[in-house]
Amino acid sequence: MSTTKAIKRQNIRYRIRKKVSGTAQKPRLSVFRSNAAIYAQLIDDTNGTTLASASSRDKDIQAQTGTKSEKSKLVGSALAQKATGLGITTCVFDRGGYLYHGRVKALAEGARESGLQF
């Protein structure tokens, strides 16, 4: 039986999602990391809607120079600013099957520094 890296990550995602879900007051901060970019969303799981999103492909972040980790930190702070604009101060973090390390950690730290609590 061959289990690829993607299948293993998918199983980890399912295991995390059994425990972590977001509401309108405390949404889930979901992270997706590709080789080129990183994406983050604040999701209300009770209604199944995305409340706010940010990515490294946004024009203001893409215009910045720096490493992928530095851009990830900018994505986290941009998402936190959008969240505070909506009146959201707390959320639950969903690392999406990725290790809490590198770009995922940088995104979380950027969001925390900009006032989002989780």
C-alpha positions in Angstrom: 0.0 0.0 0.0 1.5 3.3 -1.1 0.6 6.4 0.8 1.8 9.6 -0.8 2.6 12.8 1.0 -0.7 14.3 -0.2 -2.7 11.4 1.2 -1.0 11.6 4.5 -1.6 15.3 4.7 -5.3 14.7 3.8 -5.7 12.3 6.7 -4.1 14.7 9.1 -6.5 17.4 7.8 -9.5 15.2 8.5 -8.2 14.4 12.0 -7.8 18.2 12.7 -11.2 19.1 11.3 -12.9 16.6 13.6 -11.8 18.7 16.5 -11.6 22.2 15.1 -14.6 24.2 13.8 -15.5 27.9 13.6 -18.5 30.0 14.4 -19.4 33.5 13.4 -18.0 35.0 16.6 -14.9 32.7 16.6 -14.2 31.6 13.0 -11.6 29.1 11.8 -8.4 30.5 10.4 -7.7 28.0 7.6 -4.2 27.9 5.9 -3.4 26.5 2.5 0.3 26.5 1.4 1.4 25.9 -2.2 5.0 26.0 -3.4 4.6 29.5 -4.8 2.0 31.1 -2.5 0.1 30.9 0.8 -3.6 31.5 1.4 -5.6 32.1 4.6 -9.3 32.3 5.2 -11.5 33.0 8.2 -14.4 30.5 7.9 -17.7 30.3 9.7 -18.4 26.6 9.6 -22.0 26.9 11.0 -23.1 28.8 7.8 -20.3 27.5 5.5 -19.2 31.0 4.6 -15.8 32.7 4.2 -15.8 35.9 6.3 -12.4 37.2 5.2 -9.4 36.0 3.2 -5.9 37.1 2.3 -3.1 35.6 0.2 0.4 36.3 -1.0 -1.0 36.8 -4.4 -2.8 40.0 -3.3 -1.4 43.0 -5.2 -0.1 44.9 -2.1 1.7 41.8 -0.7 2.9 40.6 -4.1 4.5 44.0 -4.6 6.7 43.5 -1.5 10.1 42.0 -1.8 11.4 39.4 0.6 11.3 35.7 1.3 8.2 33.5 1.3 8.2 33.5 5.1 8.3 37.3 5.2 5.4 37.4 2.8 3.5 34.9 4.9 3.8 37.2 7.9 2.3 40.0 5.8 -0.6 37.7 4.8 -1.3 37.0 8.5 -1.3 40.7 9.4 -3.4 41.6 6.4 -6.0 39.0 7.4 -6.0 40.2 11.0 -6.6 43.8 9.9 -9.6 42.6 7.8 -10.9 40.6 10.8 -10.7 43.6 13.2 -12.5 45.6 10.5 -15.3 43.0 10.8 -15.2 43.1 14.6 -13.6 39.7 15.0 -10.9 39.4 17.6 -10.6 35.7 18.3 -10.4 32.6 16.0 -9.3 29.0 16.0 -6.2 28.0 14.0 -6.4 25.3 11.4 -3.0 24.5 10.1 -4.5 22.3 7.3 -2.3 19.3 7.8 1.0 21.3 7.6 3.5 21.3 10.4 3.4 24.4 12.6 6.8 25.5 11.2 8.2 27.9 8.6 5.6 29.8 6.5 2.6 28.5 8.5 4.2 29.7 11.8 5.1 33.0 10.2 1.5 33.5 9.1 0.2 32.8 12.6 2.7 35.1 14.2 1.8 37.9 11.8 -1.9 37.5 12.7 -1.1 37.5 16.4 1.0 40.6 16.2 -1.8 42.4 14.4 -4.3 41.7 17.2 -5.9 38.4 16.3 -6.1 36.0 19.3 -5.9 32.2 19.1 
